[in-house]
Structures are given as C-alpha cells and as structure tokens.
Amino acid sequence: MVTTVQEKIERLVRPEVHAMRAYGVADPGDLIKLDAMENPYPWPEEIKKAWLERLLTVEVNRYPDPAARHLKTRLREAMGVPVGMEVLLGNGSDELIQMILLVLARPGAKVLAPTPTFVMYEATARFVGMQFIGVPLNPRDFALDVPATLAAMAEHNPAVVFLAYPNNPTGNLFAQSDIEEIIRASQGLVVIDEAYHAFAGRSFIARLEEFDNVVVMRTVSKLGLAGLRLGLLAGEAAWLAEFDKVRLPYNINSLTQAGAEFALANRGFLDEQTESICRERDRLFDGLSTLPDLKVWPSRANFILFRPARRKAAEVSDGLRKAGILIKNLDKSDPALTDCLRVTIGTPEENVAFLGALKKLI
Ligand SMILES: *Cc1c(COP(=O)(O)O)cnc(C)c1O
C-alpha cells in the first residue's frame, strides 16, 4: 500500500503534538531587537579577551563534567542558594520546566498557572500529556486572583503550580502574601520562576527551608548570558534527585560551563549593565506614561507591557518594524492582552528610537 508522508505522520505522531506549532521566533534581520528580554549590551573588550583565553583551555574532545561542579559552586554563591539546598542545572530554564513536568506527568496529573504568563508552562504541559489549568490574573493590575486560584486548586488538585516572579509578560511581582497562601494550599509542588530576579530584587530563594513543596528556578539568560543556555533549580535534595533522573547526561556543555563560570567570576560588568537596564526601564516607563492614549503597566523586570488606546497592536507593531524596531505583539495571546505589546529595555539610544517611533504611531 502506498501512503503519503502526511498519512504516515497522522498515523504515528501523537495528536496533541501534531496539533501544536513549533515555538516561533521572529527573524530580527537588521532591526533593533527589543522583543526577547535580552541584555542589549555587549561585553567589554578586555573581558572578551580574558574569556577567550579561558575557553582555550577547554578540552572539547572530552565530555563535559556531568555534575558541572565548579559552575554549581559559582552559581550557588552568585544566586544566594542557602546552605543545605541543592542545585540542578538545565540547558536554559526551559529544560528545567521540561524535566519537572516529565517527572510529574503521572496519568491525569495537571499543571496550574495564573494567566497570562510564560508560555512554556502550558506548551510543555501539553507535550508531556498533562492538562494545563490557567487561572486569569486580575485584568486591571495582573495581581493574583487568590480566591479563584484556591478554588481551581481545590477542584483540580494540580501536581504543580508555576508562579513567575516577576511575571512575564505583565512585568509585575505578585504579592508575597498571595504566593504564601498558594504555597500553603498546594498539595503539589510550587515552582517559583525567578527569571527576572536581577531586575526585581525580590526572591523566595532564602526561604526555601520554610516549605517542603517549593523550588526556585533562575536563569542567566536575562542577566546577559542568553546565548549560553543555562538555568538552575534550587530546592531540597530529595526533589532535585527525582528531576535529575530525567536529565540527559552532559546537558550543560563544556563551553557553557567554562563561559558561565568565567562571567560570574567577573560579574561586575553584568551588575553594572543590570543597573543601567533598571534605570532605563524607569526612564522609559516615565516616557511612555506621558504619552496620551497609552495604557502602561509598571514593571519589575527588563520589559514593559503597554496598550495603545486608539490603535490596533498589529498596526503599531508593523509601524515600528518599518521604523526598524522589533517588539512583541501580544494581541490574541490571551484575552487580557488584547492589543497589548511588550517592549524589552534596550540601550538608551534604542529606547529613544523606540519612544520616538511609537509617538508617531499612536
Ligand atoms: C525567559 C524566561 C524563561 C526562560 O529562560 P531560559 O533560561 O532562557 O530558558 C523562563 N521563565 C520566564 C518567566 C521567562 O520569561
């Protein structure tokens, strides 16, 4: 019998995967790239030179250290992981989300998160075959709707709750007391995703010992090392030992181990860049706030969410693209984000260019 590739695919591929679309990333071309929460600053030349010297000593003919011991020591110190808590590394925190869900995907197990939030919680839940329960945030200020969350938790008994702190794409920090209530009500694991910790200055990491159902996730991506692909999970050894079982051996390559270790040992320049991004965020927020016909939400991260009152998000996004600037159009990604856009904080020059172009479009 002759069958087409399409027929074979439909017979063999899991239907929930076949129905998905691959994670799309816009091609930036020559545009000013303000769409992906990257640090806009390059490394100082002398740091780059020292980094290359360090990389010359890496033996790429050998497998990496599977436990990444030196890097872990450096990360514990840089991230303030409490003594007594363990650390697990992922190829980006995206991989850690996948490891957590692979381990918790018992038949019928569910994943819960407030929405809108980081898209990978739902996408990964789907591809490991777990049901995703989204609980809408308060649409005015994107605070947690605690009664609705507790009700959904009572109804669905999720194996895991994800809380991005600060949240992406809304930029706000949830109230600490709201998070505590959710942790106490949870029969499952609570993952606090602190991808934007560097810009927020708030964390649950020091409180890990208080709760036996909480792990904290961090990444070096938003800090300025997105190209290295390195995330970490901090928590009780017993939890991390389970997640470690589904980790592919050598998931953190030698160049990432050496590069991240080097960057963290010389992190002064990254801290300065972070401070500058925070200053620019506050300036850009003020700039956006003075524009008429624009709703702007305060941010504790390195991006700002806004909504033009009299223009469609697509018009603004296309107009900016014509002006040479790429930002993220969030329209249709969630009912609460109709006509919303998200701009990543760039260099002072990039932010001025963005603000100038935006003024003309709204
Ligand atoms: C960007 C982001 C991540 C992914 O980080 P990587 O380490 O680059 O995979 C995780 N969580 C949130 C909330 C993010 O915004």
The ligand as an SDF file (V2000), in Angstrom:
LIG
                    3D

 15 15  0  0  0  0  0  0  0  0999 V2000
   12.7330   33.9210   29.5600 C   0  0  0  0  0  0  0  0  0  0  0  0
   12.0500   33.1460   30.5980 C   0  0  0  0  0  0  0  0  0  0  0  0
   12.4540   31.8520   30.9180 C   0  0  0  0  0  0  0  0  0  0  0  0
   13.3890   31.0570   30.0300 C   0  0  0  0  0  0  0  0  0  0  0  0
   14.6620   31.2340   30.3160 O   0  0  0  0  0  0  0  0  0  0  0  0
   15.8150   30.3740   29.6370 P   0  0  0  0  0  0  0  0  0  0  0  0
   16.7050   30.0960   30.7820 O   0  0  0  0  0  0  0  0  0  0  0  0
   16.4040   31.2550   28.6050 O   0  0  0  0  0  0  0  0  0  0  0  0
   15.2250   29.1030   29.0630 O   0  0  0  0  0  0  0  0  0  0  0  0
   11.8570   31.2110   31.9910 C   0  0  0  0  0  0  0  0  0  0  0  0
   10.8620   31.8030   32.6750 N   0  0  0  0  0  0  0  0  0  0  0  0
   10.4160   33.0220   32.3700 C   0  0  0  0  0  0  0  0  0  0  0  0
    9.3230   33.6270   33.1740 C   0  0  0  0  0  0  0  0  0  0  0  0
   10.9830   33.7260   31.3160 C   0  0  0  0  0  0  0  0  0  0  0  0
   10.4990   34.9290   30.9720 O   0  0  0  0  0  0  0  0  0  0  0  0
  1  2  1  0
  2  3  1  0
  2 14  2  0
  3  4  1  0
  3 10  2  0
  4  5  1  0
  5  6  1  0
  6  7  2  0
  6  8  1  0
  6  9  1  0
 10 11  1  0
 11 12  2  0
 12 13  1  0
 12 14  1  0
 14 15  1  0
M  END
$$$$
